[in-house]
Amino acid sequence: MRLGAAAPSSAQTSTRLLMWTLLVIYVFNFLDRQIVNILAHEISRDLGLSDTQIGLMTGLAFAVFYTFLGIPIARYADRPRTNRARLITLSLGIWSLMSAACGLAQNFVQLLAARIGVGVGEAGCTPAAHSIITDAVPREKRASAIAFYGLGIPIGSLIGMALGGALSDVIGWRKTFLVVSVPGLLFACVLPFILKDPARHAAVAQAQAAPQPFLQALREIAATPGFVLLLLGASFTAFLSYGKGVWVTILFQRDFGLSAAETGLWLGITGGISSMIGTWLGGYLADRYGHTDRQHMLTAPALGMVIAAPILFAAYYVDDWRTAIALLMLPGVLNYLYYGPCYALAQQLVQPGQRAVATSLVVFGQNLIGLGLGPLFFGMLSDALRPMAGADSVRWVLYGAAWLGIIPALFLWRAAKRLAATPGAAS
């Protein structure tokens, strides 16, 4: 969109404010979701948790309610009378409050319940946010816009790791949960004054005026060429990403002997910067090269994951933590190229009235399979390997995770081949 008269300029300013506001919300989303990773080692020592229980606490407890509530909430967000801005505001308040409750937990069951509450709150954020972005941004810029929103993942994770680790060493993990929940609660109070729900596209409003039955919408989305492969690629990427995110943090504390503050600082900064670059670059490349041939929206993510696999293996194999940090940076870029293209395609491949549901399906797969099962499976595998691997059980698990990155690359490559046969939505 070119700068011109006052009206377009005002519209652009409004869109920029909207995008920056949604980005800040998503930063809080991932800060509250991921800070448990850097605190997991201290929590496990305090509460006497096994690796399996760590995986359950960091992943499945959150993911089950997050994913299963995400689909009906997304269906609600697709209704033309729903105020998506209010839905996001309410969600932010709930997950921030439940994050504070994590710090008050006195045992594993209470902590598990609080993590479930965080998942319940966060279920209302991303499908509604993606739906808003799709209405506010022209189609040719949506991959970049969704990638910009997706920067909340690495930024929130960076802040959570660095700040969480530093606070944990000074005030303990309980007070850390309480401190990091305050900004989200305060922002939820001012959000109604700055976040507005944009007008829906005419095609979207027409489709939503007479919405499809939910099961029919699911059947049509599942039958869309390329969508299922796209979903599998994004889900398995998240499975590995969330699993590695928890256990590489523990690797640096158990095997390399770093404190929580040192681990959070180094992994947070290097991982945050590299994944920010990857998220932005993936959206940029998708818009630039996918404009003429939509298949190329997934070329960079698929190739990137293949290149990243041997470098990740080397990072987990070395004995020096500084070398490991250096080796982790390039895979951090390459493995995050997928976010903007995958979520933009989830919007483009379906009909206008199905967009929030399509996003919620990708969120469902990424979080139930990824966040829910990744950390838990890695933790169970670490416990199972301990009789053979001893203290290196986590390292052995990460060896396998590095090479498994080739699997989502194959799914995305196959999805790219199907895109030419898939008509996109009109707007």
DRENDO-1510 file (C-alpha; in Angstrom, 1 decimal, always signed):
<recs>
REC; n; res; u; v; w
REC; 1; MET; +0.0; +0.0; +0.0 .
REC; 2; ARG; +1.4; +3.4; -1.1 .
REC; 3; LEU; +1.4; +6.5; +1.1 .
REC; 4; GLY; -0.9; +9.0; -0.4 .
REC; 5; ALA; -3.9; +11.0; +0.9 .
REC; 6; ALA; -4.6; +11.5; +4.6 .
REC; 7; ALA; -7.0; +8.6; +4.8 .
REC; 8; PRO; -4.6; +5.9; +3.6 .
REC; 9; SER; -1.9; +7.4; +5.8 .
REC; 10; SER; -4.2; +7.2; +8.8 .
REC; 11; ALA; -5.2; +3.6; +7.9 .
REC; 12; GLN; -1.5; +2.6; +7.7 .
REC; 13; THR; -0.8; +4.2; +11.1 .
REC; 14; SER; -3.8; +2.4; +12.6 .
REC; 15; THR; -2.6; -0.9; +11.1 .
REC; 16; ARG; +0.9; -0.4; +12.5 .
REC; 17; LEU; -0.5; +0.4; +16.0 .
REC; 18; LEU; -2.6; -2.8; +15.7 .
REC; 19; MET; +0.4; -4.9; +14.7 .
REC; 20; TRP; +2.7; -3.6; +17.4 .
REC; 21; THR; -0.1; -4.1; +20.0 .
REC; 22; LEU; -0.6; -7.7; +19.0 .
REC; 23; LEU; +3.1; -8.3; +19.0 .
REC; 24; VAL; +3.4; -7.0; +22.6 .
REC; 25; ILE; +0.5; -9.3; +23.6 .
REC; 26; TYR; +2.2; -12.3; +22.0 .
REC; 27; VAL; +5.4; -11.4; +23.8 .
REC; 28; PHE; +3.5; -11.7; +27.1 .
REC; 29; ASN; +1.9; -14.9; +25.8 .
REC; 30; PHE; +5.3; -16.7; +25.3 .
REC; 31; LEU; +7.0; -15.1; +28.3 .
REC; 32; ASP; +4.4; -16.7; +30.6 .
REC; 33; ARG; +4.3; -19.9; +28.6 .
REC; 34; GLN; +8.1; -20.5; +28.3 .
REC; 35; ILE; +9.5; -19.1; +31.5 .
REC; 36; VAL; +8.8; -22.4; +33.1 .
REC; 37; ASN; +11.6; -23.9; +30.9 .
REC; 38; ILE; +14.4; -22.0; +32.7 .
REC; 39; LEU; +12.7; -22.6; +36.1 .
REC; 40; ALA; +12.2; -26.3; +35.5 .
REC; 41; HIS; +15.5; -27.4; +37.0 .
REC; 42; GLU; +15.0; -25.5; +40.2 .
REC; 43; ILE; +11.3; -26.5; +40.4 .
REC; 44; SER; +12.3; -30.2; +40.0 .
REC; 45; ARG; +14.9; -30.0; +42.7 .
REC; 46; ASP; +12.5; -28.2; +45.1 .
REC; 47; LEU; +9.5; -30.5; +44.5 .
REC; 48; GLY; +11.5; -33.6; +43.8 .
REC; 49; LEU; +10.2; -34.2; +40.2 .
REC; 50; SER; +11.3; -36.9; +37.7 .
REC; 51; ASP; +12.1; -36.0; +34.1 .
REC; 52; THR; +8.7; -37.3; +33.1 .
REC; 53; GLN; +7.0; -35.0; +35.5 .
REC; 54; ILE; +9.0; -32.1; +34.2 .
REC; 55; GLY; +7.9; -32.9; +30.7 .
REC; 56; LEU; +4.3; -33.2; +31.9 .
REC; 57; MET; +4.4; -29.9; +33.7 .
REC; 58; THR; +6.2; -27.9; +30.9 .
REC; 59; GLY; +4.1; -29.4; +28.1 .
REC; 60; LEU; +1.1; -31.6; +28.3 .
REC; 61; ALA; -0.7; -30.0; +31.2 .
REC; 62; PHE; -0.7; -26.7; +29.4 .
REC; 63; ALA; -1.2; -28.0; +25.9 .
REC; 64; VAL; -4.3; -30.2; +26.4 .
REC; 65; PHE; -6.6; -27.5; +27.5 .
REC; 66; TYR; -5.0; -24.9; +25.3 .
REC; 67; THR; -5.5; -26.9; +22.2 .
REC; 68; PHE; -9.0; -28.4; +22.9 .
REC; 69; LEU; -10.4; -25.0; +23.9 .
REC; 70; GLY; -8.7; -23.3; +21.0 .
REC; 71; ILE; -11.0; -24.7; +18.3 .
REC; 72; PRO; -14.4; -23.7; +19.9 .
REC; 73; ILE; -12.9; -20.3; +20.8 .
REC; 74; ALA; -11.7; -19.9; +17.2 .
REC; 75; ARG; -15.2; -20.8; +16.0 .
REC; 76; TYR; -16.5; -18.1; +18.3 .
REC; 77; ALA; -14.0; -15.6; +16.9 .
REC; 78; ASP; -15.2; -16.4; +13.4 .
REC; 79; ARG; -18.7; -15.1; +14.2 .
REC; 80; PRO; -19.3; -11.7; +12.7 .
REC; 81; ARG; -20.6; -10.2; +16.0 .
REC; 82; THR; -17.7; -11.4; +18.1 .
REC; 83; ASN; -15.4; -8.6; +19.3 .
REC; 84; ARG; -12.0; -10.3; +18.8 .
REC; 85; ALA; -10.2; -7.5; +20.6 .
REC; 86; ARG; -12.2; -8.1; +23.8 .
REC; 87; LEU; -11.6; -11.8; +23.5 .
REC; 88; ILE; -7.8; -11.2; +23.4 .
REC; 89; THR; -8.0; -8.8; +26.3 .
REC; 90; LEU; -9.8; -11.3; +28.5 .
REC; 91; SER; -7.4; -14.0; +27.5 .
REC; 92; LEU; -4.4; -11.9; +28.5 .
REC; 93; GLY; -5.9; -11.2; +31.9 .
REC; 94; ILE; -6.6; -14.9; +32.6 .
REC; 95; TRP; -3.3; -16.3; +31.6 .
REC; 96; SER; -1.3; -13.6; +33.5 .
REC; 97; LEU; -3.3; -14.3; +36.6 .
REC; 98; MET; -2.8; -18.1; +36.3 .
REC; 99; SER; +0.9; -17.5; +35.8 .
REC; 100; ALA; +1.0; -15.8; +39.1 .
REC; 101; ALA; -0.8; -18.8; +40.6 .
REC; 102; CYS; +2.2; -21.0; +39.5 .
REC; 103; GLY; +4.3; -19.2; +42.0 .
REC; 104; LEU; +1.9; -20.0; +44.8 .
REC; 105; ALA; +1.8; -23.8; +44.1 .
REC; 106; GLN; +3.0; -25.9; +47.0 .
REC; 107; ASN; +3.2; -29.3; +45.2 .
REC; 108; PHE; +3.2; -30.9; +41.8 .
REC; 109; VAL; -0.6; -31.2; +41.5 .
REC; 110; GLN; -1.2; -27.5; +42.3 .
REC; 111; LEU; +1.5; -26.5; +39.9 .
REC; 112; LEU; -0.1; -28.7; +37.2 .
REC; 113; ALA; -3.5; -27.1; +37.8 .
REC; 114; ALA; -2.0; -23.6; +37.5 .
REC; 115; ARG; -0.3; -24.5; +34.2 .
REC; 116; ILE; -3.6; -25.8; +32.9 .
REC; 117; GLY; -5.1; -22.4; +33.8 .
REC; 118; VAL; -2.3; -20.6; +31.8 .
REC; 119; GLY; -3.3; -22.8; +28.8 .
REC; 120; VAL; -7.0; -22.0; +29.2 .
REC; 121; GLY; -6.2; -18.3; +29.1 .
REC; 122; GLU; -3.9; -18.4; +26.2 .
REC; 123; ALA; -6.3; -20.4; +24.1 .
REC; 124; GLY; -8.1; -17.3; +23.1 .
REC; 125; CYS; -5.2; -15.4; +21.7 .
REC; 126; THR; -3.6; -16.6; +18.4 .
REC; 127; PRO; -6.7; -17.7; +16.4 .
REC; 128; ALA; -8.4; -14.3; +17.1 .
REC; 129; ALA; -5.1; -12.4; +16.4 .
REC; 130; HIS; -4.5; -14.1; +13.1 .
REC; 131; SER; -8.1; -13.5; +12.1 .
REC; 132; ILE; -7.7; -9.8; +12.9 .
REC; 133; ILE; -4.4; -9.6; +11.0 .
REC; 134; THR; -6.0; -11.2; +7.9 .
REC; 135; ASP; -8.7; -8.5; +7.9 .
REC; 136; ALA; -6.3; -5.6; +8.5 .
REC; 137; VAL; -3.5; -6.5; +6.1 .
REC; 138; PRO; -3.5; -7.0; +2.3 .
REC; 139; ARG; -3.1; -10.5; +1.1 .
REC; 140; GLU; +0.3; -10.0; -0.5 .
REC; 141; LYS; +1.7; -8.8; +2.8 .
REC; 142; ARG; +0.1; -11.4; +5.2 .
REC; 143; ALA; +3.0; -13.8; +5.5 .
REC; 144; SER; +5.2; -10.9; +6.6 .
REC; 145; ALA; +2.6; -9.6; +8.9 .
REC; 146; ILE; +2.0; -12.9; +10.5 .
REC; 147; ALA; +5.7; -13.4; +10.8 .
REC; 148; PHE; +5.9; -10.0; +12.5 .
REC; 149; TYR; +3.3; -11.1; +15.0 .
REC; 150; GLY; +5.2; -14.4; +15.4 .
REC; 151; LEU; +8.3; -12.4; +16.6 .
REC; 152; GLY; +6.5; -12.6; +19.9 .
REC; 153; ILE; +7.7; -16.2; +20.2 .
REC; 154; PRO; +11.4; -15.5; +20.2 .
REC; 155; ILE; +11.2; -12.2; +22.0 .
REC; 156; GLY; +9.0; -13.6; +24.7 .
REC; 157; SER; +11.2; -16.7; +25.0 .
REC; 158; LEU; +14.3; -14.5; +25.2 .
REC; 159; ILE; +12.9; -12.3; +27.9 .
REC; 160; GLY; +11.5; -15.3; +29.8 .
REC; 161; MET; +14.9; -17.1; +29.6 .
REC; 162; ALA; +17.1; -14.2; +30.5 .
REC; 163; LEU; +14.9; -12.5; +33.0 .
REC; 164; GLY; +13.6; -15.7; +34.5 .
REC; 165; GLY; +17.0; -17.1; +35.0 .
REC; 166; ALA; +18.3; -13.9; +36.6 .
REC; 167; LEU; +15.3; -13.5; +38.9 .
REC; 168; SER; +15.4; -17.2; +39.9 .
REC; 169; ASP; +18.9; -16.9; +41.1 .
REC; 170; VAL; +18.1; -13.9; +43.2 .
REC; 171; ILE; +14.5; -14.3; +44.5 .
REC; 172; GLY; +13.7; -18.0; +43.7 .
REC; 173; TRP; +11.3; -19.6; +41.2 .
REC; 174; ARG; +8.1; -18.9; +43.1 .
REC; 175; LYS; +8.6; -15.1; +43.3 .
REC; 176; THR; +9.8; -15.1; +39.7 .
REC; 177; PHE; +6.4; -16.3; +38.5 .
REC; 178; LEU; +4.7; -13.6; +40.6 .
REC; 179; VAL; +6.9; -10.8; +39.2 .
REC; 180; VAL; +6.6; -11.7; +35.5 .
REC; 181; SER; +2.8; -11.9; +35.7 .
REC; 182; VAL; +2.4; -8.2; +36.8 .
REC; 183; PRO; +3.2; -6.6; +33.4 .
REC; 184; GLY; +0.6; -8.7; +31.6 .
REC; 185; LEU; -2.1; -7.9; +34.2 .
REC; 186; LEU; -1.4; -4.2; +33.9 .
REC; 187; PHE; -1.4; -4.3; +30.1 .
REC; 188; ALA; -4.7; -6.1; +30.1 .
REC; 189; CYS; -6.1; -3.1; +32.0 .
REC; 190; VAL; -5.1; -0.6; +29.3 .
REC; 191; LEU; -5.7; -2.9; +26.3 .
REC; 192; PRO; -9.4; -2.0; +25.7 .
REC; 193; PHE; -8.3; +1.6; +25.0 .
REC; 194; ILE; -5.7; +0.8; +22.3 .
REC; 195; LEU; -6.8; -2.5; +20.7 .
REC; 196; LYS; -9.7; -2.2; +18.3 .
REC; 197; ASP; -11.3; -4.9; +16.2 .
REC; 198; PRO; -11.0; -3.9; +12.5 .
REC; 199; ALA; -13.9; -4.3; +10.0 .
REC; 200; ARG; -14.1; -7.7; +8.4 .
REC; 201; HIS; -13.6; -8.1; +4.7 .
REC; 202; ALA; -16.9; -8.2; +2.8 .
REC; 203; ALA; -16.3; -11.8; +1.7 .
REC; 204; VAL; -15.5; -12.8; +5.2 .
REC; 205; ALA; -18.6; -11.0; +6.6 .
REC; 206; GLN; -20.8; -12.7; +4.0 .
REC; 207; ALA; -19.4; -16.1; +4.7 .
REC; 208; GLN; -19.7; -15.6; +8.5 .
REC; 209; ALA; -23.3; -14.3; +8.3 .
REC; 210; ALA; -24.4; -17.9; +7.4 .
REC; 211; PRO; -21.6; -20.0; +9.0 .
REC; 212; GLN; -21.0; -23.6; +8.0 .
REC; 213; PRO; -21.7; -26.3; +10.4 .
REC; 214; PHE; -18.5; -27.0; +12.3 .
REC; 215; LEU; -18.0; -30.6; +11.2 .
REC; 216; GLN; -18.6; -29.6; +7.5 .
REC; 217; ALA; -15.9; -26.8; +7.8 .
REC; 218; LEU; -13.5; -29.3; +9.3 .
REC; 219; ARG; -14.1; -31.8; +6.5 .
REC; 220; GLU; -13.6; -29.1; +3.8 .
REC; 221; ILE; -10.4; -27.9; +5.4 .
REC; 222; ALA; -9.0; -31.4; +5.8 .
REC; 223; ALA; -9.8; -32.1; +2.2 .
REC; 224; THR; -7.9; -29.1; +0.9 .
REC; 225; PRO; -4.8; -30.2; -1.0 .
REC; 226; GLY; -1.7; -29.5; +1.0 .
REC; 227; PHE; -3.4; -28.5; +4.2 .
REC; 228; VAL; -2.9; -31.8; +6.1 .
REC; 229; LEU; +0.7; -32.0; +5.0 .
REC; 230; LEU; +1.2; -28.3; +6.1 .
REC; 231; LEU; -0.4; -29.2; +9.4 .
REC; 232; LEU; +1.8; -32.2; +9.9 .
REC; 233; GLY; +5.0; -30.2; +9.0 .
REC; 234; ALA; +4.2; -27.4; +11.4 .
REC; 235; SER; +3.1; -29.8; +14.2 .
REC; 236; PHE; +6.3; -32.0; +14.0 .
REC; 237; THR; +8.4; -28.9; +13.9 .
REC; 238; ALA; +6.8; -27.7; +17.1 .
REC; 239; PHE; +7.2; -31.2; +18.6 .
REC; 240; LEU; +11.0; -31.0; +18.2 .
REC; 241; SER; +11.2; -27.3; +19.0 .
REC; 242; TYR; +9.4; -27.5; +22.3 .
REC; 243; GLY; +11.1; -30.7; +23.3 .
REC; 244; LYS; +14.5; -29.3; +22.5 .
REC; 245; GLY; +13.7; -26.0; +24.2 .
REC; 246; VAL; +13.0; -27.6; +27.5 .
REC; 247; TRP; +15.8; -30.2; +27.5 .
REC; 248; VAL; +18.6; -28.1; +26.0 .
REC; 249; THR; +18.0; -25.7; +28.9 .
REC; 250; ILE; +18.4; -28.6; +31.4 .
REC; 251; LEU; +21.5; -29.9; +29.4 .
REC; 252; PHE; +23.3; -26.6; +30.0 .
REC; 253; GLN; +22.6; -26.8; +33.7 .
REC; 254; ARG; +23.1; -30.5; +34.3 .
REC; 255; ASP; +26.0; -31.3; +31.9 .
REC; 256; PHE; +27.7; -27.9; +31.4 .
REC; 257; GLY; +27.2; -26.8; +35.0 .
REC; 258; LEU; +25.8; -23.3; +34.2 .
REC; 259; SER; +23.5; -21.6; +36.7 .
REC; 260; ALA; +19.9; -20.7; +35.8 .
REC; 261; ALA; +21.0; -17.1; +35.2 .
REC; 262; GLU; +23.9; -18.0; +32.9 .
REC; 263; THR; +21.8; -20.5; +31.0 .
REC; 264; GLY; +18.9; -18.0; +30.6 .
REC; 265; LEU; +21.2; -15.2; +29.5 .
REC; 266; TRP; +23.2; -17.2; +26.9 .
REC; 267; LEU; +20.4; -19.4; +25.5 .
REC; 268; GLY; +17.9; -16.5; +25.7 .
REC; 269; ILE; +20.0; -14.0; +23.9 .
REC; 270; THR; +21.5; -16.2; +21.2 .
REC; 271; GLY; +18.3; -18.3; +20.7 .
REC; 272; GLY; +16.1; -15.2; +20.8 .
REC; 273; ILE; +18.1; -13.3; +18.2 .
REC; 274; SER; +18.5; -16.2; +15.8 .
REC; 275; SER; +14.9; -17.2; +16.0 .
REC; 276; MET; +13.8; -13.6; +15.5 .
REC; 277; ILE; +15.9; -13.4; +12.4 .
REC; 278; GLY; +14.5; -16.7; +11.1 .
REC; 279; THR; +10.9; -15.7; +11.8 .
REC; 280; TRP; +11.2; -12.4; +10.0 .
REC; 281; LEU; +13.2; -13.8; +7.1 .
REC; 282; GLY; +10.7; -16.7; +6.6 .
REC; 283; GLY; +7.9; -14.2; +6.1 .
REC; 284; TYR; +9.9; -12.0; +3.9 .
REC; 285; LEU; +11.0; -14.8; +1.6 .
REC; 286; ALA; +7.5; -16.3; +1.5 .
REC; 287; ASP; +6.0; -12.9; +0.3 .
REC; 288; ARG; +8.8; -12.2; -2.2 .
REC; 289; TYR; +9.1; -15.6; -3.9 .
REC; 290; GLY; +5.6; -17.0; -3.2 .
REC; 291; HIS; +4.0; -14.1; -4.9 .
REC; 292; THR; +4.7; -15.6; -8.4 .
REC; 293; ASP; +4.7; -19.2; -7.4 .
REC; 294; ARG; +3.0; -20.2; -4.1 .
REC; 295; GLN; +5.0; -23.4; -3.9 .
REC; 296; HIS; +8.1; -21.4; -3.1 .
REC; 297; MET; +6.5; -20.1; +0.2 .
REC; 298; LEU; +7.7; -23.4; +1.7 .
REC; 299; THR; +11.0; -23.8; -0.1 .
REC; 300; ALA; +13.2; -22.0; +2.5 .
REC; 301; PRO; +11.7; -23.7; +5.6 .
REC; 302; ALA; +12.1; -27.2; +4.1 .
REC; 303; LEU; +15.7; -26.7; +3.0 .
REC; 304; GLY; +16.5; -24.9; +6.2 .
REC; 305; MET; +15.5; -27.8; +8.4 .
REC; 306; VAL; +17.6; -30.2; +6.4 .
REC; 307; ILE; +20.7; -28.0; +6.7 .
REC; 308; ALA; +20.1; -27.5; +10.4 .
REC; 309; ALA; +20.0; -31.2; +11.4 .
REC; 310; PRO; +23.8; -32.0; +11.3 .
REC; 311; ILE; +24.7; -28.6; +12.9 .
REC; 312; LEU; +22.4; -29.3; +15.8 .
REC; 313; PHE; +23.9; -32.7; +16.3 .
REC; 314; ALA; +27.3; -31.2; +16.5 .
REC; 315; ALA; +26.1; -28.6; +19.0 .
REC; 316; TYR; +24.7; -31.3; +21.3 .
REC; 317; TYR; +27.9; -33.4; +20.9 .
REC; 318; VAL; +30.6; -30.9; +21.9 .
REC; 319; ASP; +31.8; -30.7; +25.5 .
REC; 320; ASP; +32.3; -26.9; +25.6 .
REC; 321; TRP; +29.2; -24.8; +26.2 .
REC; 322; ARG; +30.6; -21.8; +24.3 .
REC; 323; THR; +31.1; -23.9; +21.2 .
REC; 324; ALA; +27.6; -25.3; +21.7 .
REC; 325; ILE; +26.1; -21.8; +21.9 .
REC; 326; ALA; +27.8; -20.8; +18.7 .
REC; 327; LEU; +26.7; -23.9; +16.8 .
REC; 328; LEU; +23.0; -23.4; +17.9 .
REC; 329; MET; +22.7; -20.0; +16.3 .
REC; 330; LEU; +22.4; -20.9; +12.6 .
REC; 331; PRO; +19.8; -23.7; +13.3 .
REC; 332; GLY; +17.9; -21.2; +15.3 .
REC; 333; VAL; +17.5; -19.1; +12.2 .
REC; 334; LEU; +16.8; -22.0; +9.8 .
REC; 335; ASN; +14.2; -23.8; +12.0 .
REC; 336; TYR; +12.1; -20.7; +12.4 .
REC; 337; LEU; +11.7; -19.9; +8.7 .
REC; 338; TYR; +8.4; -21.9; +8.7 .
REC; 339; TYR; +6.2; -19.7; +11.0 .
REC; 340; GLY; +5.1; -16.9; +8.7 .
REC; 341; PRO; +4.6; -19.1; +5.6 .
REC; 342; CYS; +2.7; -21.9; +7.4 .
REC; 343; TYR; +0.3; -19.7; +9.2 .
REC; 344; ALA; -0.2; -17.4; +6.1 .
REC; 345; LEU; -1.0; -20.5; +4.0 .
REC; 346; ALA; -3.4; -21.8; +6.6 .
REC; 347; GLN; -5.4; -18.6; +6.0 .
REC; 348; GLN; -5.0; -18.6; +2.2 .
REC; 349; LEU; -5.9; -22.2; +1.5 .
REC; 350; VAL; -9.4; -22.1; +3.1 .
REC; 351; GLN; -12.6; -20.1; +2.6 .
REC; 352; PRO; -13.0; -16.8; +4.4 .
REC; 353; GLY; -15.4; -18.1; +7.0 .
REC; 354; GLN; -13.0; -20.9; +7.9 .
REC; 355; ARG; -9.9; -18.8; +8.7 .
REC; 356; ALA; -9.9; -18.7; +12.5 .
REC; 357; VAL; -10.8; -22.4; +12.6 .
REC; 358; ALA; -7.9; -23.2; +10.1 .
REC; 359; THR; -5.5; -21.3; +12.3 .
REC; 360; SER; -6.8; -23.1; +15.4 .
REC; 361; LEU; -6.2; -26.5; +13.7 .
REC; 362; VAL; -2.5; -25.5; +13.2 .
REC; 363; VAL; -2.3; -24.2; +16.7 .
REC; 364; PHE; -4.0; -27.5; +17.9 .
REC; 365; GLY; -1.4; -29.6; +16.1 .
REC; 366; GLN; +1.5; -27.5; +17.1 .
REC; 367; ASN; +0.6; -27.4; +20.8 .
REC; 368; LEU; -1.0; -30.8; +21.4 .
REC; 369; ILE; +1.6; -32.7; +19.4 .
REC; 370; GLY; +4.4; -30.1; +19.9 .
REC; 371; LEU; +4.1; -28.5; +23.3 .
REC; 372; GLY; +2.0; -31.3; +24.8 .
REC; 373; LEU; +4.0; -34.3; +23.7 .
REC; 374; GLY; +7.5; -33.0; +22.8 .
REC; 375; PRO; +8.8; -32.2; +26.4 .
REC; 376; LEU; +6.9; -35.1; +27.9 .
REC; 377; PHE; +8.2; -37.6; +25.3 .
REC; 378; PHE; +11.8; -36.3; +25.6 .
REC; 379; GLY; +11.5; -36.6; +29.4 .
REC; 380; MET; +10.2; -40.1; +29.3 .
REC; 381; LEU; +12.9; -41.1; +26.9 .
REC; 382; SER; +15.6; -39.5; +29.1 .
REC; 383; ASP; +14.3; -41.6; +32.1 .
REC; 384; ALA; +14.3; -44.7; +30.0 .
REC; 385; LEU; +17.8; -44.2; +28.7 .
REC; 386; ARG; +19.3; -43.3; +32.1 .
REC; 387; PRO; +20.3; -46.9; +33.0 .
REC; 388; MET; +22.5; -47.0; +29.8 .
REC; 389; ALA; +23.5; -43.3; +29.4 .
REC; 390; GLY; +23.7; -42.2; +33.0 .
REC; 391; ALA; +24.1; -38.5; +33.3 .
REC; 392; ASP; +24.2; -38.2; +29.5 .
REC; 393; SER; +20.6; -39.3; +29.0 .
REC; 394; VAL; +19.4; -35.9; +28.1 .
REC; 395; ARG; +22.3; -35.5; +25.6 .
REC; 396; TRP; +21.4; -38.8; +23.9 .
REC; 397; VAL; +17.8; -37.7; +23.5 .
REC; 398; LEU; +18.9; -34.5; +21.9 .
REC; 399; TYR; +21.1; -36.4; +19.4 .
REC; 400; GLY; +18.0; -38.1; +18.1 .
REC; 401; ALA; +16.0; -34.9; +18.1 .
REC; 402; ALA; +18.6; -33.2; +15.9 .
REC; 403; TRP; +18.2; -35.7; +13.0 .
REC; 404; LEU; +14.5; -36.0; +13.3 .
REC; 405; GLY; +14.3; -32.4; +12.0 .
REC; 406; ILE; +14.4; -33.9; +8.5 .
REC; 407; ILE; +10.9; -35.3; +9.0 .
REC; 408; PRO; +9.0; -32.0; +9.0 .
REC; 409; ALA; +11.2; -30.8; +6.1 .
REC; 410; LEU; +9.7; -33.7; +4.1 .
REC; 411; PHE; +6.2; -32.9; +5.1 .
REC; 412; LEU; +6.6; -29.2; +4.0 .
REC; 413; TRP; +8.3; -30.2; +0.8 .
REC; 414; ARG; +5.4; -32.5; -0.1 .
REC; 415; ALA; +2.9; -29.8; +0.9 .
REC; 416; ALA; +4.6; -27.3; -1.5 .
REC; 417; LYS; +4.1; -29.8; -4.3 .
REC; 418; ARG; +0.3; -29.7; -3.6 .
REC; 419; LEU; -0.1; -25.9; -3.4 .
REC; 420; ALA; -0.4; -25.4; -7.2 .
REC; 421; ALA; -3.5; -27.5; -7.2 .
REC; 422; THR; -5.1; -25.6; -4.3 .
REC; 423; PRO; -7.3; -22.5; -5.1 .
REC; 424; GLY; -6.8; -19.8; -2.4 .
REC; 425; ALA; -9.4; -17.6; -0.7 .
REC; 426; ALA; -10.4; -14.5; -2.5 .
REC; 427; SER; -9.4; -12.0; +0.0 .
</recs>
